[in-house]
Structures are given as C-alpha cells and as structure tokens.
C-alpha cells in the first residue's frame, strides 16, 4: 500500500477496490488525527487566535470580553497608523465595559536611534504607553498573565519609537479584567489588533 512522504500515512493504491474507499478514508483520517495530536500535544496549537479587530480613524478602540479563566497567558499584537507622528499609543485594561482608573505599578525602558534612552519607573501609572508612532506607524506586542484571576496581573511589552521601547507593569490582585482599550495620546488611529491565548 502507498504511504505519504512525511508521516507514512497509508493511502490507497491505484489498483485498490472502490468498495474499500470508505475504510481507506477512515484509516487515513485516524492516522492524521493521531499524528497531529502527538505533534501538538493537544487538540489545539500553542497560540489560539481569540479575536482580531480592525478599525479606521478612531480616537480609541476597546476590545471587550476577550480575557477569561480559560487561558492563563495572552499575547496581543498591535499594528496601527496614527494620524500624527511622534504620538504615543496607550493601553488600559478594562472590565465590564469600563476602563480601569486605578493606578498601576510599572516601569519603562526606552532606547532610541538618536542615542538617548534610559529607565523610568513609577507606582502611579493609570495607563501604559506601549509605543510611539514613527513615520505615523505604531506597532507593538504585549504578553499578559493572570488577567482574569484574583491575583497580580503582569504585562510585558515592546514596540517602536525612534528605535525601540520596552517595558513592564503589574495590576493589583483585587482587579480582574476581561478586555482592554488602546488609544493615541492625540488624534486618531487606523489598524488591527489581535489577541491570542496560550493554550494550556
């Protein structure tokens, strides 16, 4: 019997009887299902796409009910064009349709191509500045843990500025979030945000 090149799944020969077709399809399907589950270690891949939202010329964009206890860790990607250059793109967690207003603990490390940069930290952040538009483009990635659980939520992010920006922060255990809002410090933005969960 013929087999596939990579996984050696059995496939019918050209001379196989038509009456055996259903059995051959079942056998091939079972072999594929077993191989994929073995390769991935689960029924799903490591990162599961939960939401992709596109927007155009908005002053802010909220993503609601995207976090839950189904996942402990999340990854978010931001790809935006801002209406003005050198404008910060900001991030806030939210719950039940409202942005968080309490202070964060956080820090930020900035390096730019002009040779500047440094480290700053504060315990009174109410928003995170995750990147700054360079030629009107703003892009970043963020990872979060324990967003919807009654324990500290930690986040780490990196994005563009006149070079690179990286930072981290935390939110106290008394706050649980189910979504977030992004917004430019001024003007509007157009782009796409995607949220992924790390499969358990």
N, C-alpha and C positions, 0 to 999 in steps of 0.2 A: 504494500500500500504506500502511496506517495505521502510525504511529510513536508511541512513548511521549513524554510531555511533556518529560522532563528530559534523557534521553540519546539520544533519537531512535532507539531500537531498533525495528527493523521487526517488526510484528505482523500476523497475517493479517487481511484484510478479512472482513466478514460473508459476502461472496459467494465467498470462497476455497473451493476444492475440498477435500473431506475427504481425498482421496488425497494431497494435498500437506502434510498435517498434520505428519508426521514430519520432513520437511525444514524446515518453519517452526519447529518446536520446536528443532531442532539449530541453526538460524541464530540464533534468539533467545538460546539458551544460550551460544553462542560470543561473541555481542556483549556479553552481561552479563559473562562471564568476562574478556574483553579490557578492558572499561571498569573493572571492579573492580581488576584488576591494575595498570592505568595510574594509577588514583586513589590506590591504596595504595602503589604502588612495590614491591610484594611480594605473595606469596600470603597473608600474614597482616597483621593490623593492627599498629600500633606497639607496643601493650602486649598481651601474651599472658597470659591467666589460667592460672597453673600449679597453683594449689592454693587451696582455701577450706576452712578447718577451723572448725567450731563446737564449743563446749564449754560445760559448765554446772557451776558450783560446784566448780571445781578449784583446787588450790594452785599448779599450774604447767601449762603446755601446751608440748609440744615438737612441732616440725614437722621431719620428717626427710627427707633425700634430695630436697630441693626445689631446691637450687642445683647447677649443673653448668657445664661449659665451653660449653654450648650458647648461653648468654647471658653478656654481659659486665656488664650492668647490671640491677638489680632494683628493684622498688618493692613495699613492704609497707604494708598498711593495717590498723590495729588499731581495733576498736570493742568496748569491754568495759564491763561493770558490775561494780564491785568490792563486796565485802561490807561495806566500811567506807569512809568519806570521808577525803580528805587522805592517801591511801596511794599510794605510788609504784608505777608499773608498770615493771618492769625487763626488760632484753633481754640475752641472751647468744648468741653464735654457738656452734655445735656441729658435731662431725664424728664419723662412725661411731658414732652413738648416745650420745655423751658431750659434755657442755657444756665449753666452753673454760675453763680455770682460770688461764691465764697472764694477766699484766697487759696492759691496753690502754694506748694513748696516747689522750687525749681531752680535750674541753673542753665547757663548757656555758654558755649564755647564757639567763638567766631574767628574764622581765618579768611582773609580776602586777598585778591591778587595784587593789591596795592602794597602789600607787606604789613598791613595792620592786623588787628585781631586781639584776642585776649579772652579772659574768663570773667563771667559775672554771675552772681547768684543772689537770690532773694527768697524770702519766705512769704511774700505778699502778692504773688502773681495771680491775677484773675483771668489771664489768657496767655497762651503760648504763641510767640512769634516764631513760626517754623521755617520761613524762608523769606527772601526779598526779591522782587522782580528785577531781573537783569535783561535788558532789551525787552522789557514787558513780560518776559516769561518767568513763571514761578513753578517750580516742581520740587517735590519732597516725598519722602517715605517716613512712616511712623510705625512703631510697634508698641502695643499696649498689653498689659497683663491685668487679670482680675477686675475687669471693668464693671461687671455686673454682680460682683460678690462683695459681701460686707468685710472687706479687708483693703489695705492700701492698694491703690491702682498706680502702677508705674508706667511711664512712657518714655521712649527714646526716639529722637527724630533727627533727620539730616536733610538738607536741601541746598538750594542755590542762593547765592547773594552775589556780590562781586567776587566770586570764588566759591566758598563753602561755608555752611553754618551747620553746627551740630549741637544738640542739647538734650536735656532730660528733665524730668519732673515727676511729681507724685501728687496724688489726691488722697485726702484722709479717708480712713476706713468707713466713716459714717456716710459717705456719699457713694451711691451706686448709679451708674449711667446706662442708658440704653441707646444713646446716639451722640452726635456732635454737630457743631456748626463751624464753618470756615468763612472768613470774610477778609477783604483787603482793608488796610488801615484807612484808605480813602478810595473813591471811585468805584468801579465795578470790575467784575471778572467773568471770564468765559472759560469753560473747561470741563474736565471729567475727574471724578473721584471714585475710586474702587476700594471696597472693603473685603478682606479675606479673613477667614478663621483658620487657625491651625488645628487640624483635625486631631482628636485625642487618640 
